[in-house]
């Protein structure tokens, strides 16, 4: 039903391009790594700028957010 997309530290905007294309065909939930926990904030910044990010999460909490969003208890 829904695809969880996570954008982590990195340079560029290729993740944003891919997720934007995917979102035209599928229901996506987008999680971006927080700026304060990134080595390079380029890729998360790019996806956040689209306004389509549901969550901005510190690196240490991303795994738990994925688990929560896929309904694992």
NUVO-785141 format. One line per field, with one value per residue (C-alpha): residue number from 1; residue in one letter; x, y, z. Coordinates in Angstrom, 2 decimals. Each point is the difference from the previous one (the first is absolute). Example, Ala and Ser with C-alpha at 12.3 -4.5 7.8 and 13.67 -1.06 7.14 Angstrom:
<nodes>
k (1 2) .
r (A S) .
east (12.30 1.37) .
north (-4.50 3.44) .
up (7.80 -0.66) .
</nodes>
This chain:
<nodes>
k (1 2 3 4 5 6 7 8 9 10 11 12 13 14 15 16 17 18 19 20 21 22 23 24 25 26 27 28 29 30 31 32 33 34 35 36 37 38 39 40 41 42 43 44 45 46 47 48 49 50 51 52 53 54 55 56 57 58 59 60 61 62 63 64 65 66 67 68 69 70 71 72 73) .
r (X X X X X X X X X X X X X X X X X X X X X X X X X X X X X X X X X X X X X X X X X X X X X X X X X X X X X X X X X X X X X X X X X X X X X X X X X) .
east (0.00 2.73 3.72 2.27 2.76 2.93 2.49 3.29 3.12 1.56 0.68 -2.38 -3.66 -0.28 -1.97 -2.51 -0.34 -0.59 -2.48 -1.89 -0.39 -1.04 -2.56 -1.80 -0.80 -0.04 -1.00 3.24 0.90 3.23 2.40 3.02 3.02 0.27 2.59 1.69 0.79 1.18 3.61 -1.21 -3.54 -0.34 -2.32 -2.31 -0.12 -1.04 -2.95 -1.05 -0.15 -2.77 -2.36 -0.92 1.95 -2.21 2.79 3.43 1.77 3.39 2.10 -0.26 -3.82 -0.52 -0.13 -2.72 -2.04 0.19 -1.18 -2.83 -1.12 -0.14 -2.08 2.51 -0.46) .
north (0.00 2.45 0.18 1.39 2.14 1.11 2.64 -0.03 2.17 0.57 2.36 0.73 -0.29 -3.35 -1.41 2.81 -0.65 -3.71 0.44 2.72 -2.34 -2.88 2.19 0.61 -3.71 -1.23 1.16 0.95 1.03 2.00 0.19 2.31 -0.06 3.11 2.60 -0.20 -3.71 0.18 0.10 1.64 1.45 0.15 -2.92 0.45 3.76 -0.62 -2.23 2.26 2.93 -1.79 0.28 -3.68 -1.33 -1.41 -0.32 1.45 -2.33 -0.29 -2.87 -2.03 0.03 -0.84 -3.79 0.33 2.32 -2.51 -2.77 2.18 1.00 -3.57 -1.10 -2.28 -0.19) .
up (0.00 0.95 -0.65 2.70 -1.52 2.14 -1.12 1.86 0.02 -3.41 -2.85 -2.83 -0.82 -1.77 2.96 -0.36 -3.72 0.56 2.84 -1.89 -2.98 2.26 1.83 -3.30 -0.18 3.60 3.46 1.77 3.54 0.04 2.92 -0.20 2.26 2.18 -0.92 3.39 -0.43 -3.64 -1.08 -3.23 -0.03 -3.81 -0.75 3.02 -0.62 -3.60 0.94 2.91 -2.42 -1.95 2.96 -0.36 3.00 2.77 2.56 0.69 2.40 1.70 -1.36 3.22 -0.22 -3.67 0.44 2.65 -2.24 -2.85 2.34 1.30 -3.49 -1.33 2.98 1.70 3.75) .
</nodes>
